[in-house]
Amino acid sequence: MAEARSATETARHEVRFSGSGGQGIILAATLLADAAVATGNQVLATQSYGPEARGGASKAEVIVSADEIDFPEVTAPDITVCLSQEAFDAYSRQAVAGGLAVYDERLVETRPLEGRRLVGLPFTELAETKLGKAIAANIVMLGALQRLTGVVAAEALADAVRRRLPAKIVELNLSALELGAESAAHAGASAPADPPA
């Protein structure tokens, strides 16, 4: 069994994205993984498919490490994202002590998580009211996550959007990243320095 880690060990991050089918969880994980690879990290990404992907709690996971990844599963995520109530109920308590749980405050009713930091932001509402596209909530979340954690550089994430998404929706999604980062900043979230790009 893998040894539990402290969230203060910054050479490695275990990130779990969770939500319901149709919320873009897998795309968010793919963009984070792409940005991490492009900046020289070792990366492992996995997604869950099957019945859960059609509405229940589903997940996608990314391990980002400066060193070789010797165990291919997320065992103690230091960053957990929950975009639905079912996801919060299923995964939030699995976060490592000292870890961060980020959630959509309009879709999730939280419960206390002792020893873990909770940050709620209105990702879906922001995407709908500011961008006119609720479907961009996953990218708004990704911008906020970058601002909250510094797990990858902001520009590396923007470059991943440019590489991975069709040209006709790149500008919308770059705006979504910026909107997410601004929402995290306005919520009083600390902004770690970007890692080297």
C-alpha positions in Angstrom: 0.0 0.0 0.0 1.3 3.5 -0.9 2.5 5.6 2.1 0.3 8.6 2.9 1.8 11.9 2.1 1.6 15.4 3.6 0.0 18.0 1.4 3.1 20.1 2.0 5.2 17.8 -0.2 5.1 20.0 -3.3 7.3 17.9 -5.7 4.2 15.7 -6.3 0.5 16.5 -6.6 -2.4 14.1 -6.7 -5.4 15.8 -8.2 -8.9 14.3 -8.3 -11.6 15.9 -10.4 -15.1 14.7 -9.7 -18.6 15.6 -10.8 -21.4 14.3 -13.0 -21.4 13.2 -16.6 -21.5 16.2 -19.0 -19.6 18.6 -16.7 -16.3 18.3 -18.6 -14.4 16.6 -15.8 -12.2 14.5 -18.2 -11.4 17.5 -20.4 -10.3 19.5 -17.4 -8.0 16.7 -16.3 -6.6 16.3 -19.8 -5.8 20.0 -20.0 -4.1 20.0 -16.7 -2.1 16.9 -17.7 -1.1 18.5 -21.0 0.1 21.7 -19.2 2.1 19.7 -16.7 3.8 17.5 -19.4 4.7 20.7 -21.4 6.5 22.1 -18.4 8.7 19.1 -17.9 6.8 17.1 -15.3 6.1 13.4 -15.1 2.4 13.0 -15.4 -0.1 10.2 -15.1 -3.8 10.7 -16.0 -6.7 8.3 -15.6 -10.5 8.7 -16.1 -13.5 6.6 -15.0 -16.1 5.7 -17.6 -19.0 3.3 -17.5 -22.4 3.8 -15.9 -21.2 6.5 -13.4 -20.3 8.8 -16.4 -24.0 9.1 -17.2 -25.1 11.2 -14.3 -23.6 9.8 -11.0 -20.4 10.7 -9.4 -17.6 10.3 -11.9 -13.9 11.2 -11.7 -10.7 11.9 -13.5 -7.3 11.9 -11.8 -3.9 13.4 -12.6 -0.6 12.9 -10.8 2.0 15.6 -11.4 5.5 14.9 -10.2 9.0 16.3 -10.6 10.2 12.7 -10.1 9.4 9.4 -11.7 5.9 8.2 -10.8 6.3 4.7 -9.3 2.6 4.0 -8.4 0.0 4.6 -11.0 -3.0 5.5 -8.8 -4.2 8.5 -6.8 -4.2 7.2 -3.2 -4.2 10.5 -1.2 -5.2 13.5 -3.3 -3.9 16.8 -2.0 -6.2 18.6 -4.5 -9.9 17.5 -4.9 -12.4 19.2 -7.1 -16.1 18.5 -6.6 -18.6 19.8 -9.2 -21.7 18.0 -7.8 -23.2 17.0 -4.5 -22.7 13.3 -5.3 -19.0 13.9 -6.1 -18.5 15.8 -2.8 -20.2 13.1 -0.8 -18.2 10.4 -2.6 -14.7 11.9 -2.7 -14.1 14.9 -0.5 -13.2 12.9 2.6 -10.6 11.0 0.7 -8.4 14.1 0.5 -5.1 13.9 2.4 -4.9 15.8 5.7 -3.9 19.4 4.9 -5.3 19.1 1.4 -7.6 21.4 -0.6 -11.1 20.6 -1.6 -12.6 23.0 -4.2 -16.3 22.9 -5.0 -19.0 24.6 -7.0 -20.8 26.5 -4.2 -24.1 26.7 -6.1 -24.2 22.9 -6.6 -22.7 21.5 -3.4 -23.8 21.7 0.2 -20.6 21.1 2.2 -20.0 19.4 5.5 -17.1 20.1 7.7 -13.8 18.4 6.6 -11.5 18.4 9.6 -7.9 19.2 8.6 -8.7 20.1 5.0 -9.2 23.5 3.4 -12.5 24.0 1.6 -12.9 26.7 -1.1 -16.3 27.2 -2.8 -16.8 29.3 -5.9 -19.8 29.7 -8.3 -18.2 28.1 -11.4 -21.4 27.3 -13.2 -23.1 30.6 -12.4 -20.0 32.5 -13.5 -19.8 30.6 -16.8 -23.5 31.2 -17.4 -23.7 34.9 -16.5 -20.3 36.2 -17.6 -19.7 34.0 -20.6 -23.2 33.0 -21.6 -22.1 29.3 -21.7 -22.7 27.2 -18.6 -20.8 24.4 -20.3 -17.6 26.4 -19.7 -17.8 25.9 -15.9 -15.1 23.2 -16.0 -12.6 25.7 -17.5 -13.6 28.4 -15.1 -12.9 25.9 -12.4 -9.5 25.1 -13.9 -8.5 28.8 -13.9 -9.5 29.0 -10.3 -7.6 25.8 -9.4 -4.5 27.1 -11.0 -4.7 30.3 -9.0 -5.4 28.5 -5.8 -2.6 25.9 -6.1 0.0 26.9 -8.7 0.1 23.2 -9.7 1.0 24.3 -13.2 1.8 27.8 -14.6 -1.1 29.9 -15.8 0.4 30.3 -19.2 1.1 26.6 -19.6 -2.6 26.0 -19.0 -3.6 28.6 -21.5 -1.2 27.0 -24.0 -2.9 23.6 -23.4 -6.2 25.2 -24.2 -4.8 26.5 -27.5 -3.3 23.1 -28.4 -6.2 20.9 -27.4 -9.4 22.8 -28.2 -10.9 23.7 -31.6 -9.9 27.2 -32.8 -13.5 28.4 -32.7 -13.8 28.0 -29.0 -10.2 28.9 -27.8 -11.0 32.5 -27.0 -14.1 31.6 -25.0 -12.1 29.1 -23.0 -9.1 31.5 -22.4 -11.7 33.9 -21.1 -13.1 31.2 -18.8 -9.6 30.5 -17.4 -9.1 34.2 -16.6 -12.6 34.4 -15.1 -11.8 31.5 -12.8 -8.5 33.0 -11.7 -10.2 36.3 -11.0 -12.9 34.6 -9.0 -10.3 32.8 -6.8 -8.4 36.1 -6.3 -11.6 38.0 -5.4 -12.5 35.3 -2.9 -9.3 36.1 -1.0 -7.5 33.0 -2.1 -3.7 33.0 -1.9 -2.0 32.9 -5.2 1.2 30.8 -5.2 3.9 31.9 -7.6 3.7 30.1 -10.9 6.1 27.2 -11.3 8.7 27.7 -14.1 7.0 27.4 -17.5 
